[in-house]
Structure formats: C-alpha cells, structure tokens
Amino acid sequence: MDMTIIGTKWVYRNKLDENGVVTRNKARLVAQGYNQQEGIDYDETYAPVARLESIRILLAYACALDFKLYQMDVKSAFLNGFINEEVYMAQPPGFIDFAKPNYVYRLKKALYGLKQAPKACVCLCARFQEDPKTSHLEAVKRIFRYIKGTTHLGLWYPKGSGIETIVYADSDHAGDYVDRKSTSGVCTFMGCCLTSWFSKKQTALAISTTEAEYVSAGKACQQALWMKQALIDYGVRLDDIPIMCDNKGAIDLSKNPVQHSRTKHIEIRHHFLRDNVQKGNISIEKVSSEDNIADILTKPLKREPFNYLRLGLGMMEQID
C-alpha cells in the first residue's frame, strides 16, 4: 500500500503564571504535515468552529435582555475530532518500539500540524509577502505600534442596548495603488453593539465611485440577510434592515429597476442588492460621509476623524 508517512516532532513550552514564574513544563507531539498531498492524504482543511459574529450576536442579545451567560471550555477539543482519511504517522522520537521499528501508527483523531487543521487567515500586509519592500516593513511596524498603544481599548457592550440591527457600508474608489481596485468596508450593529465588520478589496475594477459604493452595499446586504436568519434562532424576526450609505448615486441605483447605459457594465450578481430592496428585506438610507462608521475600514484617515469613527464602533477604554 502506497501511503505517505507523516513525520513527528516534539514541541516544548514553559507555561507561566501572571508573575512570569514557570508553573508547568509542557510537551506537545506535532505532526509534520507539510508533505501531505491534497486529494490523497486530506480533502478539507477547515475546522467546525462557531463564527465570531455568532458569538458577538449572543453577547449583544444577552446584554439587551440582561441575561447571565456562563462560559465553558473543552480542553483539547481539536484533538477529540475524528478524521475520515487514512493518515499514518511515524513513531515519535524517544518512543520507538525497538521490537517493531518499522511499524507506524494509524491516526483515528486529529493531531496538531496536520493539513486537516484549520488554516490561518492573513491580513492586507500579506498581499505583499512574496516580494516585500521597505515601505511594507515600515507599514507593519506602524501597525504593531498602534496595537501596542491601544491595548487598553475594547468593544463596549452596554446593558439594555436593544436588538435593532443596522449596517453601515462604504468604499473608497481605486484606492489600491497596484491594481486600482476599490476596498469595501462593512460593519454591523445590534443595538449599539458592534457584531461584525470587514474590510475587503473588491474583485472587479469599479469605473466610478457609485459602482464601488453599490458593490459595498451589496456586501452589506449579504451580511444583513445573514443577521436576519441568525436572529430567528433567538425568536427575533426583523423586518427590513437599514443599510446606511453615503453615496446618493448608489442609493438611487438600488431603488431603480430600470437597466440603463450607466449600469449595464455592473455584474449581474451585484444587483442582488436591488432585488432585496424591492422585496423589502432591506432598505438603503442616506448617512453623511462624516458619520458613516464604515469609512474607517476603507482608507487611512486623519487622527480626528479616525478617533471619532473609532468611538462610533464602540471602542472604549476598559474599566477595571
């Protein structure tokens, strides 16, 4: 039988308490899964974990109704998951059976290092990791300096904040200086609690500000519909969810069922937004550019508007 044998290694780590004193010496056996081949040794590489948005919705709902939440943790939950593929692992260093040195183990459950482990996400900086320049390094350093200087800030979920849902959508235009594509920014609130947000470069080149904003509003529509469905599990049925947009052209386009020369170049899939407006699932409302909270997710801002919008996200200083 021709199967890939996965190597192993030991990873050692000292666990510290809050005073930096070593309290435990920990050893973990890790699979060297880099030689696994897709389609042969594994098929899928995701982990069945809850979306963070779902957790934040639960927290916001609990705050709105003054519920008491209890948290539990399942230690080594990842290692308790069974795997469907046949995976064979070499005997660990230091634990080789000298009577059967050529034998291997067949894994029944997951092990750290396998391709079946969840993949890690990358940020905007990762777009340039194949050929980084000095400017990219300086940008990363600036990000780290900002993170280090704002560790005292956190999302504020006040009690009795309500369950009304509102979504903000915004976009720059041709902001990426490499391929001139636009960046969409969307943030979702339940009451005044921020439950989800993202900043993502658009896949197609927008030839106008209206088109870029229209595409962003379409992304916001997808998030709004997901929120409506998620809240049904809590017995909450929302009518139309407002999507706040600061571009009048995009708002008019979402309400106009007539296809004309200004819109015919926009891909059909983006008119998903207009279809849901007509069905009454969402509504598009005007917000000033200064108060569009999603603007913070689309482009660099000066200090004053940045701090103002960051406060709008609910980022506040933690109180001990």
FINULUM-847346 format. One record per residue (C-alpha): x, y, z. Coordinates in Angstrom, 3 decimals, padded with zeros to 6 digits, always signed. Layout:
BEGIN
<node><x>X</x><y>Y</y><z>Z</z></node>
...
% end
This chain:
BEGIN
<node><x>+000.000</x><y>+000.000</y><z>+000.000</z></node>
<node><x>+001.486</x><y>+003.318</y><z>-001.136</z></node>
<node><x>+000.715</x><y>+005.844</y><z>+001.603</z></node>
<node><x>+002.503</x><y>+008.942</y><z>+002.864</z></node>
<node><x>+004.055</x><y>+008.505</y><z>+006.311</z></node>
<node><x>+003.806</x><y>+011.686</y><z>+008.355</z></node>
<node><x>+006.802</x><y>+012.517</y><z>+010.498</z></node>
<node><x>+006.509</x><y>+013.894</y><z>+014.025</z></node>
<node><x>+008.434</x><y>+016.099</y><z>+016.397</z></node>
<node><x>+008.127</x><y>+017.282</y><z>+019.970</z></node>
<node><x>+007.440</x><y>+020.943</y><z>+020.781</z></node>
<node><x>+008.383</x><y>+022.077</y><z>+024.290</z></node>
<node><x>+006.951</x><y>+025.066</y><z>+026.096</z></node>
<node><x>+007.069</x><y>+026.579</y><z>+029.578</z></node>
<node><x>+003.716</x><y>+027.793</y><z>+030.937</z></node>
<node><x>+003.951</x><y>+030.929</y><z>+033.047</z></node>
<node><x>+001.652</x><y>+032.453</y><z>+035.627</z></node>
<node><x>+000.708</x><y>+036.133</y><z>+035.823</z></node>
<node><x>+004.034</x><y>+036.895</y><z>+037.564</z></node>
<node><x>+006.134</x><y>+035.240</y><z>+034.879</z></node>
<node><x>+007.030</x><y>+032.245</y><z>+037.032</z></node>
<node><x>+007.218</x><y>+028.851</y><z>+035.343</z></node>
<node><x>+004.361</x><y>+026.709</y><z>+036.630</z></node>
<node><x>+004.387</x><y>+023.863</y><z>+034.151</z></node>
<node><x>+006.619</x><y>+022.259</y><z>+031.546</z></node>
<node><x>+004.563</x><y>+021.198</y><z>+028.564</z></node>
<node><x>+005.430</x><y>+018.880</y><z>+025.667</z></node>
<node><x>+003.241</x><y>+018.539</y><z>+022.578</z></node>
<node><x>+003.560</x><y>+015.996</y><z>+019.796</z></node>
<node><x>+003.138</x><y>+017.722</y><z>+016.435</z></node>
<node><x>+002.701</x><y>+016.131</y><z>+013.024</z></node>
<node><x>+004.930</x><y>+017.316</y><z>+010.188</z></node>
<node><x>+002.036</x><y>+017.677</y><z>+007.798</z></node>
<node><x>+003.842</x><y>+019.696</y><z>+005.148</z></node>
<node><x>+004.363</x><y>+016.591</y><z>+002.986</z></node>
<node><x>+000.674</x><y>+015.680</y><z>+002.864</z></node>
<node><x>-000.857</x><y>+015.822</y><z>-000.618</z></node>
<node><x>-004.289</x><y>+017.298</y><z>-001.227</z></node>
<node><x>-006.780</x><y>+014.747</y><z>-002.524</z></node>
<node><x>-004.658</x><y>+011.851</y><z>-001.255</z></node>
<node><x>-003.960</x><y>+012.489</y><z>+002.399</z></node>
<node><x>-006.694</x><y>+015.048</y><z>+003.022</z></node>
<node><x>-009.712</x><y>+016.629</y><z>+001.363</z></node>
<node><x>-010.832</x><y>+019.526</y><z>+003.572</z></node>
<node><x>-008.853</x><y>+021.840</y><z>+005.798</z></node>
<node><x>-011.459</x><y>+023.642</y><z>+007.856</z></node>
<node><x>-012.464</x><y>+023.238</y><z>+011.487</z></node>
<node><x>-016.116</x><y>+023.184</y><z>+012.631</z></node>
<node><x>-015.972</x><y>+026.244</y><z>+014.868</z></node>
<node><x>-018.554</x><y>+028.926</y><z>+015.550</z></node>
<node><x>-018.389</x><y>+032.171</y><z>+013.613</z></node>
<node><x>-017.212</x><y>+035.024</y><z>+015.803</z></node>
<node><x>-020.221</x><y>+037.008</y><z>+014.577</z></node>
<node><x>-022.475</x><y>+034.366</y><z>+016.125</z></node>
<node><x>-020.727</x><y>+034.728</y><z>+019.463</z></node>
<node><x>-020.981</x><y>+038.524</y><z>+019.364</z></node>
<node><x>-024.688</x><y>+038.320</y><z>+018.494</z></node>
<node><x>-025.187</x><y>+036.102</y><z>+021.533</z></node>
<node><x>-023.326</x><y>+038.596</y><z>+023.733</z></node>
<node><x>-025.288</x><y>+041.548</y><z>+022.335</z></node>
<node><x>-028.577</x><y>+039.683</y><z>+022.803</z></node>
<node><x>-027.653</x><y>+038.820</y><z>+026.385</z></node>
<node><x>-026.800</x><y>+042.469</y><z>+027.090</z></node>
<node><x>-030.067</x><y>+043.656</y><z>+025.542</z></node>
<node><x>-032.190</x><y>+041.356</y><z>+027.714</z></node>
<node><x>-029.915</x><y>+041.345</y><z>+030.767</z></node>
<node><x>-029.180</x><y>+037.622</y><z>+030.574</z></node>
<node><x>-026.481</x><y>+035.930</y><z>+032.608</z></node>
<node><x>-024.057</x><y>+033.910</y><z>+030.488</z></node>
<node><x>-021.849</x><y>+031.033</y><z>+031.593</z></node>
<node><x>-018.761</x><y>+030.011</y><z>+029.660</z></node>
<node><x>-017.247</x><y>+026.558</y><z>+029.430</z></node>
<node><x>-014.114</x><y>+025.395</y><z>+027.730</z></node>
<node><x>-013.392</x><y>+021.938</y><z>+026.351</z></node>
<node><x>-009.672</x><y>+021.345</y><z>+026.694</z></node>
<node><x>-008.032</x><y>+019.841</y><z>+023.619</z></node>
<node><x>-011.373</x><y>+019.934</y><z>+021.782</z></node>
<node><x>-009.497</x><y>+019.960</y><z>+018.496</z></node>
<node><x>-007.720</x><y>+016.717</y><z>+019.358</z></node>
<node><x>-011.029</x><y>+014.984</y><z>+020.049</z></node>
<node><x>-012.214</x><y>+015.366</y><z>+016.466</z></node>
<node><x>-012.200</x><y>+012.220</y><z>+014.348</z></node>
<node><x>-010.681</x><y>+012.294</y><z>+010.852</z></node>
<node><x>-012.130</x><y>+010.476</y><z>+007.868</z></node>
<node><x>-008.965</x><y>+009.970</y><z>+005.805</z></node>
<node><x>-006.353</x><y>+007.267</y><z>+006.329</z></node>
<node><x>-003.364</x><y>+009.009</y><z>+007.896</z></node>
<node><x>-000.241</x><y>+007.144</y><z>+009.002</z></node>
<node><x>+002.288</x><y>+008.630</y><z>+011.391</z></node>
<node><x>+005.830</x><y>+007.614</y><z>+012.199</z></node>
<node><x>+006.675</x><y>+006.571</y><z>+015.731</z></node>
<node><x>+007.510</x><y>+009.619</y><z>+017.898</z></node>
<node><x>+011.171</x><y>+010.318</y><z>+018.687</z></node>
<node><x>+012.101</x><y>+008.784</y><z>+022.015</z></node>
<node><x>+009.160</x><y>+006.368</y><z>+021.938</z></node>
<node><x>+010.184</x><y>+003.975</y><z>+019.176</z></node>
<node><x>+009.293</x><y>+000.333</y><z>+019.727</z></node>
<node><x>+012.633</x><y>-001.434</y><z>+019.135</z></node>
<node><x>+010.830</x><y>-004.741</y><z>+018.606</z></node>
<node><x>+008.849</x><y>-003.184</y><z>+015.742</z></node>
<node><x>+010.933</x><y>-000.248</y><z>+014.497</z></node>
<node><x>+009.338</x><y>-000.291</y><z>+011.008</z></node>
<node><x>+005.767</x><y>-000.084</y><z>+012.283</z></node>
<node><x>+003.719</x><y>+003.123</y><z>+012.047</z></node>
<node><x>+000.624</x><y>+004.479</y><z>+013.747</z></node>
<node><x>-002.712</x><y>+004.988</y><z>+012.021</z></node>
<node><x>-004.402</x><y>+008.111</y><z>+013.365</z></node>
<node><x>-008.023</x><y>+007.999</y><z>+014.409</z></node>
<node><x>-008.192</x><y>+011.568</y><z>+015.699</z></node>
<node><x>-006.697</x><y>+014.874</y><z>+014.621</z></node>
<node><x>-003.207</x><y>+015.950</y><z>+015.580</z></node>
<node><x>-001.645</x><y>+019.397</y><z>+015.570</z></node>
<node><x>+000.251</x><y>+020.026</y><z>+012.340</z></node>
<node><x>-001.970</x><y>+018.021</y><z>+010.005</z></node>
<node><x>-003.423</x><y>+019.674</y><z>+006.926</z></node>
<node><x>-006.800</x><y>+018.849</y><z>+008.397</z></node>
<node><x>-006.035</x><y>+021.555</y><z>+010.963</z></node>
<node><x>-007.677</x><y>+024.925</y><z>+010.350</z></node>
<node><x>-005.872</x><y>+027.327</y><z>+008.073</z></node>
<node><x>-004.767</x><y>+030.739</y><z>+009.325</z></node>
<node><x>-006.095</x><y>+033.922</y><z>+007.765</z></node>
<node><x>-003.783</x><y>+036.721</y><z>+006.532</z></node>
<node><x>-004.268</x><y>+040.475</y><z>+006.551</z></node>
<node><x>-003.739</x><y>+043.247</y><z>+003.998</z></node>
<node><x>+000.011</x><y>+043.113</y><z>+004.544</z></node>
<node><x>+000.084</x><y>+039.524</y><z>+003.277</z></node>
<node><x>-000.654</x><y>+040.742</y><z>-000.256</z></node>
<node><x>+002.985</x><y>+041.781</y><z>-000.460</z></node>
<node><x>+004.662</x><y>+038.998</y><z>+001.487</z></node>
<node><x>+006.083</x><y>+037.324</y><z>-001.630</z></node>
<node><x>+008.088</x><y>+040.410</y><z>-002.556</z></node>
<node><x>+008.087</x><y>+042.808</y><z>+000.421</z></node>
<node><x>+009.634</x><y>+046.244</y><z>+000.164</z></node>
<node><x>+010.986</x><y>+048.529</y><z>+002.858</z></node>
<node><x>+007.729</x><y>+050.501</y><z>+002.773</z></node>
<node><x>+005.798</x><y>+047.338</y><z>+003.625</z></node>
<node><x>+008.048</x><y>+046.658</y><z>+006.596</z></node>
<node><x>+007.527</x><y>+050.202</y><z>+007.838</z></node>
<node><x>+003.757</x><y>+049.761</y><z>+007.487</z></node>
<node><x>+003.845</x><y>+046.571</y><z>+009.557</z></node>
<node><x>+005.918</x><y>+048.296</y><z>+012.244</z></node>
<node><x>+003.374</x><y>+051.108</y><z>+012.349</z></node>
<node><x>+000.548</x><y>+048.587</y><z>+012.776</z></node>
<node><x>+002.371</x><y>+046.949</y><z>+015.673</z></node>
<node><x>+002.998</x><y>+050.334</y><z>+017.294</z></node>
<node><x>-000.708</x><y>+051.146</y><z>+017.046</z></node>
<node><x>-001.718</x><y>+047.790</y><z>+018.532</z></node>
<node><x>+000.767</x><y>+048.191</y><z>+021.384</z></node>
<node><x>-000.539</x><y>+051.667</y><z>+022.128</z></node>
<node><x>-004.229</x><y>+050.721</y><z>+022.134</z></node>
<node><x>-004.303</x><y>+047.550</y><z>+024.230</z></node>
<node><x>-006.416</x><y>+049.452</y><z>+026.772</z></node>
<node><x>-009.281</x><y>+049.756</y><z>+024.265</z></node>
<node><x>-012.047</x><y>+047.213</y><z>+023.801</z></node>
<node><x>-015.569</x><y>+046.844</y><z>+022.415</z></node>
<node><x>-018.246</x><y>+048.114</y><z>+024.769</z></node>
<node><x>-021.466</x><y>+046.089</y><z>+025.049</z></node>
<node><x>-023.790</x><y>+048.062</y><z>+027.377</z></node>
<node><x>-026.791</x><y>+046.540</y><z>+029.124</z></node>
<node><x>-030.191</x><y>+047.264</y><z>+027.603</z></node>
<node><x>-028.796</x><y>+048.344</y><z>+024.244</z></node>
<node><x>-031.712</x><y>+046.952</y><z>+022.201</z></node>
<node><x>-031.805</x><y>+044.450</y><z>+019.336</z></node>
<node><x>-032.382</x><y>+046.773</y><z>+016.392</z></node>
<node><x>-029.937</x><y>+045.916</y><z>+013.630</z></node>
<node><x>-028.236</x><y>+048.441</y><z>+011.373</z></node>
<node><x>-025.478</x><y>+048.013</y><z>+008.793</z></node>
<node><x>-023.015</x><y>+050.647</y><z>+007.545</z></node>
<node><x>-021.398</x><y>+050.305</y><z>+004.121</z></node>
<node><x>-018.705</x><y>+052.373</y><z>+002.447</z></node>
<node><x>-015.999</x><y>+052.157</y><z>-000.171</z></node>
<node><x>-013.061</x><y>+054.131</y><z>-001.465</z></node>
<node><x>-012.508</x><y>+054.369</y><z>-005.219</z></node>
<node><x>-009.456</x><y>+052.847</y><z>-006.886</z></node>
<node><x>-007.616</x><y>+053.053</y><z>-003.585</z></node>
<node><x>-005.220</x><y>+050.173</y><z>-004.267</z></node>
<node><x>-002.227</x><y>+051.775</y><z>-005.942</z></node>
<node><x>-001.160</x><y>+048.450</y><z>-007.506</z></node>
<node><x>-004.270</x><y>+047.333</y><z>-009.413</z></node>
<node><x>-006.528</x><y>+050.369</y><z>-008.759</z></node>
<node><x>-009.309</x><y>+048.250</y><z>-007.261</z></node>
<node><x>-011.561</x><y>+049.640</y><z>-004.545</z></node>
<node><x>-011.893</x><y>+048.492</y><z>-000.936</z></node>
<node><x>-015.259</x><y>+047.739</y><z>+000.661</z></node>
<node><x>-015.922</x><y>+048.350</y><z>+004.334</z></node>
<node><x>-018.957</x><y>+046.974</y><z>+006.182</z></node>
<node><x>-019.837</x><y>+046.997</y><z>+009.884</z></node>
<node><x>-022.966</x><y>+045.636</y><z>+011.552</z></node>
<node><x>-024.537</x><y>+046.731</y><z>+014.831</z></node>
<node><x>-027.127</x><y>+045.102</y><z>+017.051</z></node>
<node><x>-028.356</x><y>+047.965</y><z>+019.137</z></node>
<node><x>-025.129</x><y>+049.878</y><z>+019.769</z></node>
<node><x>-023.067</x><y>+046.681</y><z>+019.914</z></node>
<node><x>-020.698</x><y>+046.030</y><z>+017.016</z></node>
<node><x>-021.172</x><y>+042.389</y><z>+015.992</z></node>
<node><x>-019.267</x><y>+042.100</y><z>+012.706</z></node>
<node><x>-017.009</x><y>+044.073</y><z>+010.422</z></node>
<node><x>-014.731</x><y>+043.529</y><z>+007.456</z></node>
<node><x>-012.511</x><y>+045.407</y><z>+005.046</z></node>
<node><x>-012.013</x><y>+043.650</y><z>+001.719</z></node>
<node><x>-010.685</x><y>+044.555</y><z>-001.690</z></node>
<node><x>-013.285</x><y>+044.255</y><z>-004.431</z></node>
<node><x>-012.728</x><y>+041.586</y><z>-007.068</z></node>
<node><x>-013.675</x><y>+043.749</y><z>-010.062</z></node>
<node><x>-012.420</x><y>+047.174</y><z>-011.102</z></node>
<node><x>-015.025</x><y>+049.869</y><z>-010.417</z></node>
<node><x>-015.066</x><y>+052.659</y><z>-013.003</z></node>
<node><x>-016.960</x><y>+055.078</y><z>-010.779</z></node>
<node><x>-017.491</x><y>+055.912</y><z>-007.126</z></node>
<node><x>-021.154</x><y>+054.974</y><z>-007.481</z></node>
<node><x>-020.267</x><y>+051.485</y><z>-008.691</z></node>
<node><x>-017.752</x><y>+050.942</y><z>-005.868</z></node>
<node><x>-020.302</x><y>+052.071</y><z>-003.255</z></node>
<node><x>-023.028</x><y>+049.948</y><z>-004.878</z></node>
<node><x>-020.841</x><y>+046.838</y><z>-004.641</z></node>
<node><x>-020.124</x><y>+047.579</y><z>-000.965</z></node>
<node><x>-023.826</x><y>+047.987</y><z>-000.261</z></node>
<node><x>-024.341</x><y>+044.575</y><z>-001.877</z></node>
<node><x>-021.850</x><y>+043.050</y><z>+000.554</z></node>
<node><x>-023.682</x><y>+044.758</y><z>+003.396</z></node>
<node><x>-026.937</x><y>+043.265</y><z>+002.116</z></node>
<node><x>-025.476</x><y>+039.755</y><z>+002.350</z></node>
<node><x>-024.433</x><y>+040.423</y><z>+005.945</z></node>
<node><x>-027.851</x><y>+041.864</y><z>+006.799</z></node>
<node><x>-029.654</x><y>+038.796</y><z>+005.454</z></node>
<node><x>-027.341</x><y>+036.516</y><z>+007.433</z></node>
<node><x>-028.093</x><y>+038.544</y><z>+010.567</z></node>
<node><x>-031.838</x><y>+038.222</y><z>+009.984</z></node>
<node><x>-031.510</x><y>+034.463</y><z>+009.687</z></node>
<node><x>-029.246</x><y>+034.181</y><z>+012.727</z></node>
<node><x>-031.654</x><y>+036.156</y><z>+014.926</z></node>
<node><x>-034.529</x><y>+033.819</y><z>+014.057</z></node>
<node><x>-032.806</x><y>+031.275</y><z>+016.317</z></node>
<node><x>-033.396</x><y>+033.730</y><z>+019.190</z></node>
<node><x>-037.044</x><y>+034.185</y><z>+018.280</z></node>
<node><x>-036.369</x><y>+037.624</y><z>+016.785</z></node>
<node><x>-037.857</x><y>+038.354</y><z>+013.352</z></node>
<node><x>-036.751</x><y>+041.653</y><z>+011.864</z></node>
<node><x>-038.454</x><y>+043.477</y><z>+009.043</z></node>
<node><x>-036.269</x><y>+045.449</y><z>+006.690</z></node>
<node><x>-032.757</x><y>+046.090</y><z>+007.984</z></node>
<node><x>-031.440</x><y>+049.580</y><z>+007.153</z></node>
<node><x>-028.152</x><y>+049.815</y><z>+005.300</z></node>
<node><x>-026.526</x><y>+053.211</y><z>+005.725</z></node>
<node><x>-024.743</x><y>+054.532</y><z>+002.639</z></node>
<node><x>-023.250</x><y>+057.973</y><z>+001.959</z></node>
<node><x>-023.472</x><y>+057.845</y><z>-001.855</z></node>
<node><x>-026.705</x><y>+059.111</y><z>-003.400</z></node>
<node><x>-025.950</x><y>+057.509</y><z>-006.766</z></node>
<node><x>-025.635</x><y>+054.063</y><z>-005.214</z></node>
<node><x>-028.861</x><y>+054.580</y><z>-003.257</z></node>
<node><x>-030.753</x><y>+055.636</y><z>-006.390</z></node>
<node><x>-029.315</x><y>+052.695</y><z>-008.310</z></node>
<node><x>-030.513</x><y>+050.251</y><z>-005.645</z></node>
<node><x>-034.071</x><y>+051.548</y><z>-005.976</z></node>
<node><x>-034.235</x><y>+051.879</y><z>-009.769</z></node>
<node><x>-035.371</x><y>+048.660</y><z>-011.518</z></node>
<node><x>-034.568</x><y>+050.059</y><z>-014.973</z></node>
<node><x>-031.286</x><y>+048.952</y><z>-016.540</z></node>
<node><x>-029.587</x><y>+051.747</y><z>-018.481</z></node>
<node><x>-026.228</x><y>+052.620</y><z>-020.012</z></node>
<node><x>-024.732</x><y>+053.775</y><z>-016.709</z></node>
<node><x>-025.318</x><y>+050.418</y><z>-015.029</z></node>
<node><x>-025.135</x><y>+047.805</y><z>-017.757</z></node>
<node><x>-021.428</x><y>+047.171</y><z>-017.129</z></node>
<node><x>-022.061</x><y>+046.211</y><z>-013.471</z></node>
<node><x>-022.047</x><y>+042.464</y><z>-012.982</z></node>
<node><x>-025.462</x><y>+040.854</y><z>-012.560</z></node>
<node><x>-024.560</x><y>+039.358</y><z>-009.187</z></node>
<node><x>-024.295</x><y>+042.821</y><z>-007.647</z></node>
<node><x>-027.955</x><y>+043.529</y><z>-008.472</z></node>
<node><x>-028.736</x><y>+041.074</y><z>-005.688</z></node>
<node><x>-028.909</x><y>+044.258</y><z>-003.613</z></node>
<node><x>-031.632</x><y>+045.837</y><z>-005.733</z></node>
<node><x>-033.668</x><y>+042.631</y><z>-005.688</z></node>
<node><x>-033.715</x><y>+042.544</y><z>-001.882</z></node>
<node><x>-034.640</x><y>+046.220</y><z>-001.670</z></node>
<node><x>-037.664</x><y>+045.514</y><z>-003.855</z></node>
<node><x>-038.594</x><y>+042.509</y><z>-001.709</z></node>
<node><x>-038.491</x><y>+044.638</y><z>+001.434</z></node>
<node><x>-035.757</x><y>+042.594</y><z>+003.115</z></node>
<node><x>-033.538</x><y>+045.665</y><z>+003.468</z></node>
<node><x>-033.703</x><y>+049.403</y><z>+002.959</z></node>
<node><x>-030.970</x><y>+051.784</y><z>+001.811</z></node>
<node><x>-030.753</x><y>+055.030</y><z>+003.743</z></node>
<node><x>-028.550</x><y>+058.101</y><z>+003.434</z></node>
<node><x>-025.923</x><y>+058.935</y><z>+006.009</z></node>
<node><x>-023.407</x><y>+061.752</y><z>+005.884</z></node>
<node><x>-019.849</x><y>+060.855</y><z>+004.961</z></node>
<node><x>-018.634</x><y>+062.167</y><z>+008.324</z></node>
<node><x>-020.965</x><y>+059.813</y><z>+010.213</z></node>
<node><x>-020.520</x><y>+056.729</y><z>+008.045</z></node>
<node><x>-018.751</x><y>+054.475</y><z>+010.530</z></node>
<node><x>-017.644</x><y>+052.041</y><z>+007.813</z></node>
<node><x>-015.403</x><y>+054.771</y><z>+006.360</z></node>
<node><x>-012.745</x><y>+053.799</y><z>+008.898</z></node>
<node><x>-012.437</x><y>+050.405</y><z>+007.169</z></node>
<node><x>-011.767</x><y>+051.686</y><z>+003.657</z></node>
<node><x>-008.839</x><y>+054.112</y><z>+003.762</z></node>
<node><x>-006.368</x><y>+055.942</y><z>+006.012</z></node>
<node><x>-007.863</x><y>+058.872</y><z>+007.912</z></node>
<node><x>-006.529</x><y>+061.825</y><z>+009.816</z></node>
<node><x>-006.349</x><y>+061.500</y><z>+013.584</z></node>
<node><x>-009.512</x><y>+063.453</y><z>+014.459</z></node>
<node><x>-011.984</x><y>+061.677</y><z>+012.118</z></node>
<node><x>-010.289</x><y>+058.342</y><z>+012.862</z></node>
<node><x>-010.800</x><y>+058.728</y><z>+016.622</z></node>
<node><x>-014.382</x><y>+059.907</y><z>+016.055</z></node>
<node><x>-015.294</x><y>+056.876</y><z>+013.929</z></node>
<node><x>-013.419</x><y>+054.504</y><z>+016.240</z></node>
<node><x>-015.601</x><y>+055.746</y><z>+019.068</z></node>
<node><x>-018.615</x><y>+055.110</y><z>+016.818</z></node>
<node><x>-017.537</x><y>+051.482</y><z>+016.554</z></node>
<node><x>-017.866</x><y>+051.216</y><z>+020.317</z></node>
<node><x>-014.132</x><y>+051.080</y><z>+021.036</z></node>
<node><x>-013.663</x><y>+052.468</y><z>+024.512</z></node>
<node><x>-011.152</x><y>+052.357</y><z>+027.316</z></node>
<node><x>-011.533</x><y>+049.325</y><z>+029.525</z></node>
<node><x>-012.543</x><y>+049.921</y><z>+033.131</z></node>
<node><x>-011.020</x><y>+047.595</y><z>+035.718</z></node>
% end
